[in-house]
Amino acid sequence: MMPDFNRRHLLVAMAAGALSGIAGRAARAQADVLPSWSDGPVKQSILDFVKRVSQEGTADFVPVPERIAVFDNDGTLWSEQPVYFQFAFALDRVKALAPEHPEWKTTEPFKSVLAGDLKGLVALGEKGLLEIVGATHSGMTIEAFTKTVTDWLATARHPRFDRPYTDLVYQPMLELTAFLRGQGFKTFIVSGGGIEFMRPWTEKVYGIPPEQVVGSSGVVKFEMDADGKPVLMKEPKIEFIDDGPGKPVGINRFIGRRPIFAFGNSDGDQQMLEWTAARQGASFMGLVHHTDAEREWAYDRQSHIGKLDKALDEANAKGWTVADMKRDWKRIYPFEK
Amino acid sequence: MMPDFNRRHLLVAMAAGALSGIAGRAARAQADVLPSWSDGPVKQSILDFVKRVSQEGTADFVPVPERIAVFDNDGTLWSEQPVYFQFAFALDRVKALAPEHPEWKTTEPFKSVLAGDLKGLVALGEKGLLEIVGATHSGMTIEAFTKTVTDWLATARHPRFDRPYTDLVYQPMLELTAFLRGQGFKTFIVSGGGIEFMRPWTEKVYGIPPEQVVGSSGVVKFEMDADGKPVLMKEPKIEFIDDGPGKPVGINRFIGRRPIFAFGNSDGDQQMLEWTAARQGASFMGLVHHTDAEREWAYDRQSHIGKLDKALDEANAKGWTVADMKRDWKRIYPFEK
């Protein structure tokens, strides 16, 4: 006679055989598509929404071509501390370009950058920052700029983690964007960051191709170079700021459809979420709340970077989904075990 | 004994049975993917190019994500005579809005429009035209504007053909864009026309979704309406002209990749073709030459609409493909037999 545990095993095996079709389907349905998200209302709100809009014949069904999902980048798809990564890039570019600009040693804002005096730089205000962006993001072809970005990402290291900046992407958001794409969504980045700073790497890092990246931009001019070859030159002039009320404008300009799913992390995303919420039919609005000083950073209402204040109030008042990083994310970065 | 013809049939049937696999593949390979294009060097140049870039392991191979194809709209995907269809829309809108603007009866350029005096209108020059576009394309939400476009297309008739304007699309180009998509290309419109005038219908008519439409645009502003609902308002101010040197700029801004395939029909497309031609690796540049006054229209170097002069010289000098409508298109419109 078989010992009890073996009989149980046999019964289980028989049942498994008989029910293999059903079991297979059930296993697939229950596979955790968001393994880095803790179980709870936040994760459930995402799963419920996607299920609702995907069921044909129901009131909330949204046809595949209209399943537009938009994501802020800094602080939503990757970290943004201690400074926006694009700003770290600009500071490094100032240092790299300094030999060609001896006058920078005595001219602000470059003087402060070269002296490593970030406090002095901040004291110069927005004008100083814009000058740095202008000097490091223009006066070259778009291909030359792309190369400076790619080269920088290959060599620069984040000061806290001593890793490439593109390692500091959020594992839960990689899972979420991939899950949405699997459900027929088209995923877009809608970022206050520079469009040409992001496009060289978003496809490889996030699976989001250049033509699905919306961002701030400088003026670009078509001209013939000395060899009579057409080039696009980056000029030191802002064209469009894709932030705050600029985000719905950018979405309308680039995508031409209203999103049904939007995720941000700061007051700069508030209007994008409002625009999504005001669509006729089902919509999902989400915020990442940075609450984990140990694994990432903790900041919100008082932060100069990624300030989250009014948008948090609106999210709480309107029942939007707020992902508390500490509570809702089991894993933050892909490099964590 | 079977009569000869039956024996032949039997042999054929046997051979067909034996070779069905090969025959099936051959039939599919030889199916005419561009049935409205006359056989000849123009059609062949398209087929050859697509074959070249699709064969993995060859020097000209282009990976699927980089197979970006761009098409001008007016005169390339649909007709543009006797006036750009968007301008016909604007004139009809002036008439429709006139009761709300009694002052238009005595104020140019509206006075000329309402009097049916197109010569007087043309005499007012570009400023007059821009005023008409401003008055008919702004002061409303983007949804309200979309509705005016959709309503107009449902009722307006082209003066020569007495058909909806969207019937005047080119059958050969419908076949070409569908063929390219089947070969992994992503097809975009890059038009001097208004982006919000095109997006309401390009998906239905061309199979090109709103997010793959690049065009000229006016300023749009995010604001809260009287009910506290967020809206995007169209303002009477030009934001971007996607024509001539603006086309490579628009391609860079919206798509962020250089096309490998570009088709236009006028000098306004010259820089887009130059930009495509200057890419490293294989590229295809094509022009539609309007040469068929009987079935469509015949115009080029002297035309005020769709002027084709310098771009034609460059195409001839550089060996770009020039589709001669009369010679290369067996059928022009889908409604032809």
Interface residues (C-beta under 8 A of the other chain):
Chain A: P65 I68 I142 K186 I195 E196 R199 E203 P209 P210 E211 Q212 V213 S217 V220 K221 F222 E223 K229 P230 L232 P245 G246 P248 V249 N252 R253 F254 I255 G256 R257 Q271 E274 W275 A278
Chain B: P65 I68 I142 K186 I195 E196 R199 E203 P209 P210 E211 Q212 V213 S217 V220 K221 F222 E223 K229 P230 L232 P245 G246 P248 V249 N252 R253 F254 I255 G256 R257 Q271 E274 W275 A278
